[in-house]
Amino acid sequence: MPLALQVKLLRVLEERSIERLGSNQQIPLDLRVIAATKVDLKQLSEEGEYRQDLYYRLNVLQLPIPPLRERREDIPMLFQHFALIASAQYHREVPQLSSDKLALLMAHNWPGNVRELRNVAEGYVLLGEAYTFDFDEQDGAAKTGLTLPEQVEQFERLILQKALGRCQGSIKDTQTELGLPRKTLYDKMKKYGLDKSEFKH
């Protein structure tokens, strides 16, 4: 953002009003600003490329959002969310996601972050089983930074989440679907911090 525009934005934030071009009348604003950035604004402000007063005016509360590759447990839920949006937009059913394709989603490094995942979900809804999750072969599990046992645990957690979701949190139905004894299911839910109430609709 050019420094001249930063000055104008700062004035609006401080005075909470704007003036139309050619007018001397102040128009009051009732607003809340949510700003997102991929760069370190504090560092830029120290280098003189971003106004320090604007930085401190915006920096009321920080909410760091790690990239998708660092929060892989969110991938299935986000994929389903974007698939449902695409389903409504294109009036198509959401195809069932196989375990193999879910594993590909989990192994991918997502350089395009959430936008890339949204595009993949949309393509899957449009093409169904014909859609190929054609990720770079070098961008597989070796780059996840996870050991094999960690990947297995992550995959197990996802299977439990999906089954609980389909069964709307019913322990009995989830047991039947997964072929697990009640105690084993409860132990695994405890291990992964899953609560049946989260899956009730």
Secondary structure, 3 states (H helix, E strand, C coil): CCHHHHHHHHHHHHHCEEECCCCCCEEECCCCCCCCCCCCHHHHHHCCCCCHHHHHHHCCCCCCCCCHHHCHHHHHHHHHHHHHHHHHHHCCCCCCCCHHHHHHHHHCCCCCHHHHHHHHHHHHHHHHHHCCCCCCHHHCHHHCCCCHHHHHHHHHHHHHHHHHHHCCCCHHHHHHHHCCCHHHHHHHHHHCCCCHHHHCC
